[in-house]
Amino acid sequence: MGDRVDVEDERSRFTRRSLLLGGAQVAGFSLLGWRFFDLQMLQARRYAPLAEENRVNLQILAPRRGRLLDALGRPLADNDEAFRVTVTPALARNVKAVLARVARIVPLSDDEIAKIVARARKQSRNIPTVIASGINFDEVAKLNLFAPSLAGIRTELAWTRRYYGGPALGHVVGFVGSVDRFTPDDDAVLRLPDMRIGKSGAEAGFESELRGTGGSEKVEVDARGRIVRNLESIAPTAGRDLKLSIDLELQQAVFGRLNGEGRAAAVVLDVAMGEIAAMASAPSFDAATIAAGISDTDWQKLKDAEDNPLLNRAVAGLYQPGSTFKLVTALAALQAGVVKPDEHIACTGEYKYADQTYPCWKHEGHGALSLHDALKTSCDVFFFELARRVGIERLAAAARRLGLGTTYGFGLPEEKAGVVPDPDWKRGTLSSAWLDGETILTGVGQGYVRTTPLQLAVMTARIASGRALAPLLLKHDAGPAAPMPDLAFDKAHLDLVRQGMLAAVNEDGGTAPNARLGEGKPLVAGKTGSSQISALSSETPEDGIEWAKRDHGLFVAYAPADAPRYAIATVVEHGGGGGAKAAPLARDILALVIARDARTGRAG
């Protein structure tokens, strides 16, 4: 009897368990059925696009970068084709395993694989990561052959930048480098692996024109991330080719002459158009070396070099203009009516104002001088007096009218504005009031005033032409040029200053006889200047001063004097007075430009 009860109890428990298990299964299947219905019917609009994104992969295609050409159409920077292989982590699933298979075709060390994996983890899984660049055709063929087993691997054609001209073009053309930072609004093409953008020079200044527009490619992929077929392709648009005003051969010749001066800079402007005929800075660098893949150690050496070869002294070197600023002071005084052309001012070798004494460079004095002779001999006392009469506001206004204290935005982002000081500038910068003695120093290009060689060349070109021209680095297209406004200076006053510049080079007693081109050559009109580094320079012979404490030499000029075609500014750091090294440098460069024109039939 007891056994029968146990059997019945066991059957009862089994029935209850079966019912519970069956109920749970029914509930589970019902839940799954509801979820399938929910996903496929109720939320189809939401999940269908996501499924499509998993099936379809969008890839951005890099455009070919535009070339930089010289004035005659010769390449200064162009592109070499090269193959590379990339991996897209989202398609590869296990990046390390895929790279291990790739390493059987393209040599990759364990360290290189680890670096690629680490790099891939730092960015979006949908963005390709470069595995190797410059792979050969056999490696490309093998990678494509084994593509079915290499999920996420892609071979593609890329471009590497090639530069011509060596150090002569380093600062003008510049170089490209990787994208350092991204913002949400950046062009999607900037996120491409190994994308290069302009970092300096024209490469950076004309980045938007040179970069071009990226294309796109939609591909269908299977569950393993392998490409099944191409769905849609939009070809990228190549960047524009840009023709610079620089002549490659002339630029190399100018740099060769300049490089012999150590640290120096020169700018030559075409007075008719404002085009930059030559612009050089020494020492310099070869962009081709950087483009080829400079090591971190060598790059740091370049950055830390004492003579700073990465500095484009022509547009970013800031110098006191010294006596070249006397051209500004003369025009400001004539325009203000505080000096007459035939007025004579006596120079005894020093100028006293308040409780200060300001020496002339000629300690025994120049005697009584007119404006013409003061420009010819560069008498400091004469211009101390003119600066006092004019006042700092009118001096600063004249300097800005002649192109000082500003940037021109002409294509080299390194350019600096310099300083044209006035009371507002001093209050804002130094939180102190302007002193009258500072006006006197400004009048001879000392004190706070700072200029670049490019600005001095623009100033000279404006004086020579009487027009408010601006520098151009892009070659002007055929057709009439946009009219340049006249300077707000009286023509008679400009002529007086021009005659003084002509005398400085060509009359006995002038400060720049070293700038003469020679018998039968065009006449040069110019002005010397010295940027004072140490008080020793006014008290000690140059050969008794250590090199680092010698004055910078400056010279500005235009030629031919009777029909100006070119304006030039040169600076030789620690080169002494402008007549010593800067003037002969300008002479030799002008001779190169004129000879080039005669050879190519461009004179006139």
Number of C-alpha atoms within 10 A of each C-alpha: 5 6 8 9 10 11 11 11 12 12 12 12 12 12 12 12 12 12 12 12 12 12 12 12 12 12 12 12 12 12 12 12 12 12 13 13 13 12 15 14 10 12 12 13 11 11 13 13 12 12 10 11 13 16 16 21 19 16 17 21 21 26 21 22 25 21 23 24 24 20 19 13 15 15 20 23 25 18 16 9 11 15 18 20 23 20 29 21 25 18 24 20 15 13 22 17 13 18 23 16 15 24 15 10 15 20 12 17 11 12 9 14 19 14 13 20 19 12 12 21 13 8 13 13 16 16 19 25 23 20 24 17 18 14 15 12 11 11 18 18 13 13 22 15 11 14 17 15 15 23 25 25 29 20 21 12 12 20 21 20 20 18 24 19 18 15 23 29 27 27 29 25 27 24 26 22 18 14 16 8 8 11 6 6 6 10 12 15 19 20 20 19 17 19 17 20 20 21 17 24 23 27 27 21 20 21 21 14 16 24 24 19 20 21 18 16 16 16 18 19 20 14 10 14 23 20 21 13 12 13 12 12 15 12 15 17 16 19 19 18 17 21 21 26 23 24 20 24 13 19 22 18 17 26 25 15 15 27 19 12 19 15 21 29 30 30 28 30 28 21 30 15 19 23 22 26 26 26 28 30 33 28 25 24 21 19 25 20 15 18 15 12 10 13 11 9 9 11 13 11 12 16 14 12 11 8 14 17 21 19 18 25 28 29 27 19 21 18 26 26 31 29 28 28 26 29 26 26 28 29 23 27 23 22 18 14 12 14 21 11 14 10 11 17 19 15 22 16 18 17 18 12 13 7 6 9 11 16 19 22 17 17 13 12 17 22 12 14 19 17 26 23 22 24 32 27 25 28 24 28 28 27 28 26 18 25 29 21 18 23 20 24 14 18 28 25 15 22 21 16 17 27 24 27 20 16 19 16 15 15 21 24 19 20 23 21 18 22 20 21 23 23 18 14 15 15 12 10 10 10 11 12 13 17 12 14 18 18 27 27 20 31 32 30 28 21 19 17 24 23 26 31 30 31 29 28 30 29 28 29 33 23 25 26 20 21 19 20 23 22 23 20 23 21 19 16 8 6 6 7 10 7 10 14 10 14 17 13 18 13 12 11 17 22 14 18 25 25 19 26 31 26 25 28 28 21 16 12 13 23 26 29 20 20 29 21 19 12 7 6 11 17 21 27 29 34 34 34 29 31 27 24 17 13 11 16 19 16 11 10 10 18 9 10 15 10 13 12 16 26 27 27 28 37 35 30 33 33 24 18 19 14 14 21 20 28 33 32 34 34 36 27 24 24 25 25 26 30 24 20 23 33 32 20 29 32 21 17 25 24 18 17 20 20 15 16 13 12 10 9 9 10 12 8
